[in-house]
Amino acid sequence: MRPDFLDWPFFEDRHRTLHRELGPFVKDTLGAIKTDGKDEDERATCARLVKALGEGGWLQHVVAPFDVRTLCLIRETLSHHHGLADFAFAMQGLGSAPISLFGSDALKERYLGDTASGKQIAAFALSEPDAGSDVGAISTSATPDQDTYVLNGTKTWISNGGLADYYVVFARSEAEATGTKGLSAFVVDKDTPGLMIVEEIEVIAPHPLAKLAFEDCRVARTQMVGEPGRGFKIAMATLDIFRSTVGAAALGFARRALDETVPRVESRQQFGQKLADFQLTQARLADMLTAIDTAALLVYRAAWTKDQGAERVTKESAMAKMYATEAAQKVVDDAVQLFGAEGVVKGSVVERLYREVRALRIYEGTTEIQKLIIARHIRQEYKNA
Ligand SMILES: Cc1cc2nc3c(=O)[nH]c(=O)nc-3n(C[C@H](O)[C@H](O)[C@H](O)COP(=O)(O)OP(=O)(O)OC[C@H]3O[C@@H](n4cnc5c(N)ncnc54)[C@H](O)[C@@H]3O)c2cc1C
């Protein structure tokens, strides 16, 4: 059944066509790739998913020119299927977006085609052990030396760490600068001497993560993305596009939770009647669907606004990301509750969703950081008025 939200005014016919074509690809091609980790580890599965998405032509959408509604629709559909499929798609976009948005023609030529075909896997390396929410605390240094920069420092929680072919790394290229000033972005190939994977990190749901170390890692000046000292701007412009897509991924998890729950409460009998006939159950279903639609409105409002040519949608994408990820967590929790004990059985869909949805409230800026961003905008707007 075609979801009714596709009739919303945010969408055009090309979005409806894309959605219609993506469904069978997900079911037949991605559905044939085992994502339960029993046959191979999550890195190998992820590599297979990237390859399939590339061969299917879906990764063409992760490079500029971006259509954020398309990115959101694809993420929502993939996460409805499986979190790792969404991850494989999203990271190709997040990892390469700095190059799409700010890279030289040579960098675009060298990396974007292979990223869009799935031949190269991308990663985005911003966070450090002492610089999570506080990006201005980045201490990885990039010291200029003739026609190179020498990188030293540690990056952590890096998605696709150990799997990626290249990393867009944010480092301080102006030693005297502090906070968010003096940061620059560099594309570092995986086999560059001095780049090491020091730890693979396992989290509660499949998501290849690693800690990286840079020890006198020398990269050519031509590997710098954009202008020197503009790294913070590059990172934020990238997140401006991708934050609403995190909301879309959350939406996919939430819709899947509801899709699993309705048949369950319509069939499960207690006290001589279906669970769905109890008004407490009906109230919960109403809350779940209302939260899903509210999240979708915020996500596609942010995406549509960007697609209309807005230079920045920082407030809109922060609202979309914050609300959709928090709402999805609650919807998934409601689903687990309505399944009773079946909901916590390892390997059941709602149990998987419960683990998959959690990290979305943390990465690409926690809920608390989104609140600070939104509040900053409110205060500024009232000041300007
Ligand atoms: C699954 C996963 C994938 C990730 N992938 C990547 C990646 O590919 N690349 C990358 O660079 N990073 C990645 N990250 C890192 C992620 O961006 C950080 O975890 C996130 O920014 C939060 O930083 P932190 O974990 O250091 O938490 P902290 O910054 O230490 O925050 C801890 C808590 O304090 C709160 N807090 C912090 N500051 C404030 C404040 N000013 N006011 C109120 N509360 C505050 C936070 O909201 C949070 O609840 C990933 C993380 C996860 C979990």
The ligand as an SDF file (V2000), in Angstrom:
LIG
                    3D

 53 58  0  0  0  0  0  0  0  0999 V2000
   26.4740    5.1110   16.8130 C   0  0  0  0  0  0  0  0  0  0  0  0
   27.3120    6.3660   16.7540 C   0  0  0  0  0  0  0  0  0  0  0  0
   27.8880    6.7450   15.5460 C   0  0  0  0  0  0  0  0  0  0  0  0
   28.7060    7.8830   15.4870 C   0  0  0  0  0  0  0  0  0  0  0  0
   29.3290    8.1970   14.3050 N   0  0  0  0  0  0  0  0  0  0  0  0
   30.1710    9.2650   14.2540 C   0  0  0  0  0  0  0  0  0  0  0  0
   30.9010    9.5620   13.0560 C   0  0  0  0  0  0  0  0  0  0  0  0
   30.7500    8.8810   12.0290 O   0  0  0  0  0  0  0  0  0  0  0  0
   31.7630   10.5990   13.0680 N   0  0  0  0  0  0  0  0  0  0  0  0
   31.9500   11.3750   14.1700 C   0  0  0  0  0  0  0  0  0  0  0  0
   32.7420   12.3140   14.0930 O   0  0  0  0  0  0  0  0  0  0  0  0
   31.2830   11.1100   15.3260 N   0  0  0  0  0  0  0  0  0  0  0  0
   30.3960   10.0740   15.4030 C   0  0  0  0  0  0  0  0  0  0  0  0
   29.7140    9.7830   16.5710 N   0  0  0  0  0  0  0  0  0  0  0  0
   29.9700   10.5920   17.7500 C   0  0  0  0  0  0  0  0  0  0  0  0
   28.7990   11.4890   18.1150 C   0  0  0  0  0  0  0  0  0  0  0  0
   28.6830   12.5530   17.2050 O   0  0  0  0  0  0  0  0  0  0  0  0
   29.0120   11.9550   19.5610 C   0  0  0  0  0  0  0  0  0  0  0  0
   28.8330   10.8090   20.3640 O   0  0  0  0  0  0  0  0  0  0  0  0
   28.0430   13.0400   19.9780 C   0  0  0  0  0  0  0  0  0  0  0  0
   28.3410   14.2520   19.3250 O   0  0  0  0  0  0  0  0  0  0  0  0
   28.0690   13.2770   21.4890 C   0  0  0  0  0  0  0  0  0  0  0  0
   29.3680   13.3770   21.9680 O   0  0  0  0  0  0  0  0  0  0  0  0
   29.8440   12.4820   23.2280 P   0  0  0  0  0  0  0  0  0  0  0  0
   29.4620   11.0800   22.9680 O   0  0  0  0  0  0  0  0  0  0  0  0
   31.2700   12.7800   23.4720 O   0  0  0  0  0  0  0  0  0  0  0  0
   28.9560   12.9750   24.4390 O   0  0  0  0  0  0  0  0  0  0  0  0
   29.2210   14.2560   25.3510 P   0  0  0  0  0  0  0  0  0  0  0  0
   29.4710   15.4490   24.5140 O   0  0  0  0  0  0  0  0  0  0  0  0
   30.1960   13.9090   26.4050 O   0  0  0  0  0  0  0  0  0  0  0  0
   27.7840   14.4180   26.0310 O   0  0  0  0  0  0  0  0  0  0  0  0
   27.3290   13.5860   27.1000 C   0  0  0  0  0  0  0  0  0  0  0  0
   25.9700   14.1110   27.5530 C   0  0  0  0  0  0  0  0  0  0  0  0
   26.0920   15.4630   27.9890 O   0  0  0  0  0  0  0  0  0  0  0  0
   25.1750   16.2710   27.2720 C   0  0  0  0  0  0  0  0  0  0  0  0
   25.7430   17.6010   27.0340 N   0  0  0  0  0  0  0  0  0  0  0  0
   26.9180   17.9130   26.4420 C   0  0  0  0  0  0  0  0  0  0  0  0
   27.0610   19.2420   26.3640 N   0  0  0  0  0  0  0  0  0  0  0  0
   25.9400   19.7770   26.9070 C   0  0  0  0  0  0  0  0  0  0  0  0
   25.4630   21.1160   27.1150 C   0  0  0  0  0  0  0  0  0  0  0  0
   26.1710   22.1690   26.6990 N   0  0  0  0  0  0  0  0  0  0  0  0
   24.2660   21.2850   27.7020 N   0  0  0  0  0  0  0  0  0  0  0  0
   23.5280   20.2410   28.0990 C   0  0  0  0  0  0  0  0  0  0  0  0
   23.9020   18.9490   27.9400 N   0  0  0  0  0  0  0  0  0  0  0  0
   25.0950   18.7350   27.3420 C   0  0  0  0  0  0  0  0  0  0  0  0
   24.9370   15.5480   25.9620 C   0  0  0  0  0  0  0  0  0  0  0  0
   23.7250   15.9350   25.3580 O   0  0  0  0  0  0  0  0  0  0  0  0
   24.9390   14.1030   26.4190 C   0  0  0  0  0  0  0  0  0  0  0  0
   23.6740   13.7700   26.9170 O   0  0  0  0  0  0  0  0  0  0  0  0
   28.9000    8.6730   16.6400 C   0  0  0  0  0  0  0  0  0  0  0  0
   28.2750    8.2840   17.8530 C   0  0  0  0  0  0  0  0  0  0  0  0
   27.4940    7.1510   17.8980 C   0  0  0  0  0  0  0  0  0  0  0  0
   26.8480    6.7610   19.2040 C   0  0  0  0  0  0  0  0  0  0  0  0
  1  2  1  0
  2  3  1  0
  2 52  2  0
  3  4  2  0
  4  5  1  0
  4 50  1  0
  5  6  2  0
  6  7  1  0
  6 13  1  0
  7  8  2  0
  7  9  1  0
  9 10  1  0
 10 11  2  0
 10 12  1  0
 12 13  2  0
 13 14  1  0
 14 15  1  0
 14 50  1  0
 15 16  1  0
 16 17  1  0
 16 18  1  0
 18 19  1  0
 18 20  1  0
 20 21  1  0
 20 22  1  0
 22 23  1  0
 23 24  1  0
 24 25  2  0
 24 26  1  0
 24 27  1  0
 27 28  1  0
 28 29  2  0
 28 30  1  0
 28 31  1  0
 31 32  1  0
 32 33  1  0
 33 34  1  0
 33 48  1  0
 34 35  1  0
 35 36  1  0
 35 46  1  0
 36 37  1  0
 36 45  1  0
 37 38  2  0
 38 39  1  0
 39 40  1  0
 39 45  2  0
 40 41  1  0
 40 42  2  0
 42 43  1  0
 43 44  2  0
 44 45  1  0
 46 47  1  0
 46 48  1  0
 48 49  1  0
 50 51  2  0
 51 52  1  0
 52 53  1  0
M  END
$$$$
